[in-house]
Amino acid sequence: MIEGKFLGKQVEYPQQYAPEMLVAVPRHFNREQYQLNDKNLPFIGLDVWHAYELSFLTKKGLPVTGLLKVVYPATNKAIVESKSLKLYLNSFNMHRFGNTAEEGLREVLTIINKDLSQVLETVVETGFFKHDKHAATFDFSDFTVLEDATDSDSIQFTHYNEAPELLISANKAGELKIASHLLRSNCKITNQPDWGSCYIHIKGASLPDETALLKYLVSIRNENHFHEEICEMIFKRLWDSFSPDELAVSCIYTRRGGIDICPVRASHTHLLPLALTNPSVLSEKLLRQ
């Protein structure tokens, strides 16, 4: 399995720039089981990565360190495997670029954009943040947290493997902006738990029952998928169950191995969270990051 080239294995960190570490994983491996056709997807979307361990040296030996933000479209053929990206980024640590920090940073970002765009066969955008200069933007301030809005202590939870049959209608039309911080799934290769928050914006003639939706999100607890796959699975289940006019699903996952992954899928462009998906903006960290 190409996904398992590095995951779950002890791998020596490269000491010099090593683009060969990058591994692309075809999206169709997972999409086929949810009847998602790459040529007729029900969503647009972006994969947003925050890498907290990018560092390099200038030619004079000065370390430059900061947060790298990577954004690329969900409509390309592949994702980048997370450990391969971690190894690749760490290969910059002792390599020297530029006479000044700014000159070196321009070189490094140009290289990263080129390498990722080539491996993923798409346009990759990046941003770099050495420190917080301004108050960060929060995209989800008007979302209601399901476990707070429902009487969650009285709900009987019995499913811990994805159970789409739990999704039932509230028999009402309208619009919901709802979230849960109880999202958990597992890495499909290592079985390590991945913790996250899920933000759902749905509008249409049939809305999900909120208790039922919370039960469904909890049922993902023992599923083994990559982050992007979980986001697409949730989107497809809601799309099939309620045929909404508008739908957006954002999954904000906890940092692991120095990287957090935040996939976003939406039926319309205007539903995309503006700050999160902008490579030039450092959005506010959420509970699970």
Secondary structure, 3 states (H helix, E strand, C coil): CHHHCCCCCCCCCCCCCCHHHCCEEECHHHHHHHCCCCCCCCCEEEEEEEEEEEEEECCCCCEEEEEEEEEEECCCCEEECHHHHHHHHHCCCCCECCCCHHHHHHHHHHHHHHHHHHHHCCCCEEEEECCCCCCCCCCCCCCEEHHHHCCHHHCCCCCCCCCHHHCCECCCCEEEEEEEEEEEEECCCCCCEEEEEEEEEEEECCCECHHHHHHHHHHHHHCECCHHHHHHHHHHHHHHHHCCCEEEEEEEECCECCEEEEEEEECCHHHCCCCCCCCCCCCCCCCCC
